[in-house]
Amino acid sequence: MEFTKTVSIVIPCRNEKKYIGKCIDSFLKQTYPKNLYEILICDGMSIDGSREIIKKYESNYENVKLIDNKELTAPKGMNCGIKYSNSNIIIIFGSHAYADEKFVENNVKLLYKDMEIGCVGGPIETISENQVGQAISLAMSSPFGVGNALFRYAQHEVFVDTVAFGGYRKEVLNEIGYFDEELVRNQDDELNFRVIKNGYKILLSPCIKSVYYSRGSLKKLWKQYYQYGFWKVRVMQKHGKTASIRHLIPMMFVLGNVLGILLSILFKPIFYIWMSVLGIYIISDLFESFKITKQKRKLFKYISIIFPILHISYGIGFLEGLIHFYLFKSNKKTSKNTEMSR
């Protein structure tokens, strides 16, 4: 197949000294013709040495470019790259990840497979360098942990409602608009909502492969999923659309437990119902933890804790988002959006 389409890989980055080199290297080794793609690193004014690494690549490779993102946040950085690009295709990627050698080639093939397809992506393999991170990786690849978020574990080509690290035809982005710069999290979901709203399809294909380094601490994981839940509500508010069931279940789980505790004081039957439901959850947690740690039993003690962290942090964030955006009718930015988050 002869390739003619130009591609810009847009990578928001801030203080990723440890990972940015491997990320760039993975795109320098692509099977796609080197003269047809560029790597745009949109750096949020890193202070850890990341910029020096990027500048070295920029001086050695014509298709690597450093773009200053003085606004610091990920969606602003991605938009800087999109606006800078004159390519036919935009691929959004993360500095905390690296791509398969056919990543760009397969994005291009699938985007022009059917002009009804407005976005393509693939499942992400999640890895880590410590035991906690490895356990987080397993949990995030489990349907019990992340529901039907197929981009975490899908093995077959399928149309979906969102993907991470999406590839887009530039003409589609020009039509529907770029990333919503207010959103710290869920900016991919919100953009992909507009892709579908405008009549396009989103294709998830296992041939588009990438690897992502997960958070290595439970505290960071809690913060990440809390923000996912919080900002998901803002996306709902902007579009007047209820979230899918997988986004509502963690909130229902948290709310159910709070009501179970409170009502059990007044009504004894409620106590037994609440304990039965909680017992089913704990058994499911332990069963799934045991199943997915079959080859790594030392991770079992972490997995059984990580599942509740994923669900409870997201649920609490979602509930606070409902209060913040619906009850108080706030649409203002908060202190939660002061960091690069990709």
Secondary structure, DSSP 8 states (H G I E B T S, - for coil): ------EEEEEEESS-TTTHHHHHHHHHT-SS-GGGEEEEEEE---SSSHHHHHHHHHHH-TTEEEEE-TT-SHHHHHHHHHHH--SSEEEE--TTEEE-TTHHHHHHHHHTT-TTEEEEE--EEEE-SSHHHHHHHHHTTSHHHHTT-GGGT--S-EEES--SS-EEEHHHHHHH----TT-SS-HHHHHHHHHHHTT-EEEE-TTS-EEEE--SSHHHHHHHHHHHHHHHHHHHHHHT----HHHHHHHHHHHHHHHHHHHHHH-HHHHHHHHHHHHHHHHHHHHHHHHHTTT-GGGHHHHHHHHHHHHHHHHHHHHHHIIIIIIS---S--GGGSS---
